[in-house]
Amino acid sequence: MGRLVWVAIGAAGGVLAYRRGQRLVEQARERGVVGSVQAATGSAAGLAGSARNLLQAAGGTQRPVAAPVSAAATGAAAARVLAQARTRPADGAN
């Protein structure tokens, strides 16, 4: 019976990950590179939080977990790096 519960939890997690992945792909086509990085970061953070909550609800360990990096902060850093890469001349092009 315990294995059946874990199979069901794994199947539900797989379906959720697949749906979020499909949604991410659709949004990536609309947003471009920077938006895609932001969406992927937010999706990964959300998926990790959902998995953590699911494990705690199923009786997993109650260890303290560090807070994930916010999607906005990571996305802003990625946008800044991409913008700097576009404005800098290539090496050897003086």
Sequence and secondary structure as in RCSB ss.txt:
>XXXX:A:sequence
MGRLVWVAIGAAGGVLAYRRGQRLVEQARERGVVGSVQAATGSAAGLAGSARNLLQAAGGTQRPVAAPVSAAATG
AAAARVLAQARTRPADGAN
>XXXX:A:secstr
 HHHHHHHHHHHHHHHHHHHHHHHHHHHHHH HHHHHHHHHHHHHHHHHHHHHHHHHTT           HHHHH
HHHHHHHHHHHHS  TT  
